[in-house]
Amino acid sequence: MYANQRMRQLTKEQFLAQLQDRVDNEGSQRKLAHKLKISPGYLNDVLQSRKEPREKLLNSLGLRAVTNYVRTSGTAEEKEEEKDKP
């Protein structure tokens, strides 16, 4: 990675939009699939959100998958403590 590039997380929608841009630049899904050494059917499945991108595809695009966990509310224990408060 270049010094002036920083790691930026993409939403799934952003990833799919960038992947579609690559398809458009190559001229077809078949051409991009051939260039990335993946099957055209698999590429189409990823673009249609029927399949998740696997490591080989992500690596060929200079990406890696990262899982995030976001707290949406308190834990069950915290909720019980809130119920017990007067």
NORDACOR-V571681 format. One line per field, one symbol per residue. ss: DSSP state (H for helix, E for strand, L for the rest). psi: psi as a letter, one per 30 degrees, with the letter a starting at -180 (. if undefined). burial: # if it has 24 or more other C-alpha atoms within 12 Angstrom, else .. A space follows every 10 residues. Layout:
BEGIN
ss=???
psi=???
burial=???
END
This chain:
BEGIN
ss=LLLLLLLLLL LHHHHHHHHH HHHHHHLLHH HHHHHHLLLH HHHHHHHLLL LLLLHHHHHH LLLLLLLLLL LLLLLHHHHH HHHHLL
psi=klefklkkkk leeeeeeeee eeeeefflee eeeeefhlke eeeeeeeggf lkkleeeeef ghllkkkkkk kfllleeeee eeefk.
burial=.......... ....##..#. .##.....#. .##..#.#.. .###.##... ..#...#... .......... .......... ......
END
